[in-house]
Amino acid sequence: MLQKKESITRIKVCVFIPQSSVYPGASLNFANGIKLYFTLFENNFIRGPVELEIIDIGSGSASKVKEKAHELLMNYRPNFILGYMNSSIGIELANMVSAFDIPVLISNLGENAVKSSEVPENLFFNTFQFWQSYFHLGKYLSNEFKTDWLIISSLHDTGYDPLRAFRAGLQSNDGRIAQEIYLNASEGKELIMDFNDKVQVSKNEMPVLFFPTTLLEPMIKELGKDYSEIISTPFFKSENDTMKYWAFPNGQLHVSEPKIVAGAKEYLETSPDLFHMLGYRAGGMLYKAASKLDDTTNDYKNILNAWRNFKFRVGNETFSVDPVTNELCGLTNVFKGISPQESYELIHSVHSNEIDDSVWEELTEQRSAFTNPYMFY
C-alpha cells in the first residue's frame, strides 16, 4: 500500500544518556520518563510521531559528548537534542550544534551554576535547581537559627556548587560557620572513624551534611547520637528521631501525581522516582514543541517559542521557563521532618531564582565553576 510522503515522516529526537556507577538505573529511568509522557499522551502530530534515538555518552564527559554530537551531525540530523548531563557541558554541546539550528534541552538535578550570559539561545534547561535550593535553605536557616554552623562533607565535594550556594545563603544573613570539615573516605565505617578523629562535637553548632547517598545514611545515624537537629541533602531514607531540614521543589523528590504514578505502575511496573520525574518533565517540553511543528521553514523559531512559553503543573504548583536563564523553574521549598518519605512539613517557600545578582555572579564565576564528580548526586 502506498502512502503519501508526509504521512510517514518522523520528528527525530536524539537523547544523550550517561552511565553512572552511583545510580546505575538513573539513565534508564530518565529515558523511561520521557517515553511515559508520550505513552500517556498521544504521540501523533502534524509532522508525524516523535521518534527517540538513545545515545550512550559514557560518563558524560565533554570530550565524549562532542564526539557523539559530531557523529550525530554527520549521520542523523535531528529536530531536537535532549540529554542528561552537566549544564556546563550542555552549553558546549548547544554551541556546537547552534550553526545547524538544533534546539537542545539539558536535564539534570541542577548542581551546576552557570552564567546566564553564556547560555546560547538554542539551549534550555530542565533541572531541579539543586544549587538554588541550597542557597535558599542556608538563607532561611541563618535567619531562623542564631547558632554557629558545622559543615561536614567529603574531599570530593569541596567545590560542589550546592555547598558553595548554601555557604553564601548562610552568610547573606550573617550566619557564622564555625568549622568546615572535609573527610577522606569512600565507605561508611571509614567515614565515621575519620569523623570521630577530626571533629570535636559541640552542642552549640548545627551540623550540615553534604555527601553522596551511600555516605549520607551512616553520617545521619552517627550524628543522631549527639544532635537533635541536622541539615541534610534530601536524598536519605533513614527514619531515626533526629529532626532534619532539607530543600527541594515540592512534589518532585517523591512523585505523588496520580496520573504519573498510575502510568508508571501500568507501563513501567514500578513507582516513579525523581529521575522518572525529570524525564517526564523533559517529555512534556518535547511534546509541547512537537505540537508546534508545521511548516519546516519555521521549526527552529517555533520550538524556541514553545519552550519559552512552556508551563508544567504538578499538584498545586506550576513551573515555567525563566526568560533570563532558559531554565524550567518554580518554587524552592524548605522542609522539616524525620524523613522525606513521611513525617515532614513544609516550612518555607520562595521562587528558586529569587537570588541577588551579586550572589549569582559570585557563584557562576568561571574560575570557581565545578563539575560534580558523582554525575548523579
Stockholm file with secondary structure:
# STOCKHOLM 1.0

chainA/1-377         MLQKKESITRIKVCVFIPQSSVYPGASLNFANGIKLYFTLFENNFIRGPVELEIIDIGSGSASKVKEKAHELLMNYRPNFILGYMNSSIGIELANMVSAFDIPVLISNLGENAVKSSEVPENLFFNTFQFWQSYFHLGKYLSNEFKTDWLIISSLHDTGYDPLRAFRAGLQSNDGRIAQEIYLNASEGKELIMDFNDKVQVSKNEMPVLFFPTTLLEPMIKELGKDYSEIISTPFFKSENDTMKYWAFPNGQLHVSEPKIVAGAKEYLETSPDLFHMLGYRAGGMLYKAASKLDDTTNDYKNILNAWRNFKFRVGNETFSVDPVTNELCGLTNVFKGISPQESYELIHSVHSNEIDDSVWEELTEQRSAFTNPYMFY
#=GR chainA/1-377 SS CCCCGGGGCCEEEEEEECCCSSSTTHHHHHHHHHHHHHHHSCCCCTTCCEEEEEEECTTCCHHHHHHHHHHHHHHCCCSEEEEESCHHHHHHHHHHHGGGTCCEEEEECSCCCCCGGGSCTTEEEEECCHHHHHHHHHHHHHHHCCSEEEEEEEGGGTTCHHHHHHHHHHHHTTCEEEEEEEECCSSHHHHHHHHHHHCCCCTTEEEEEECCHHHHHHHHHHHTTTCSEEECCSCCCCCCSCEEEEEECTTTSSCCCHHHHHHIIIIISSCCCHHHHHHHHHHHHHHHHHTTCCSGGGHHHHHHHHHHTCEEEETTEEEEECTTTCEEECEEEEEEESCSSSSEEEEEEEETTCCCHHHHHHHTCGGGCCCCTTSCC
#=GC SS_cons         CCCCGGGGCCEEEEEEECCCSSSTTHHHHHHHHHHHHHHHSCCCCTTCCEEEEEEECTTCCHHHHHHHHHHHHHHCCCSEEEEESCHHHHHHHHHHHGGGTCCEEEEECSCCCCCGGGSCTTEEEEECCHHHHHHHHHHHHHHHCCSEEEEEEEGGGTTCHHHHHHHHHHHHTTCEEEEEEEECCSSHHHHHHHHHHHCCCCTTEEEEEECCHHHHHHHHHHHTTTCSEEECCSCCCCCCSCEEEEEECTTTSSCCCHHHHHHIIIIISSCCCHHHHHHHHHHHHHHHHHTTCCSGGGHHHHHHHHHHTCEEEETTEEEEECTTTCEEECEEEEEEESCSSSSEEEEEEEETTCCCHHHHHHHTCGGGCCCCTTSCC
//
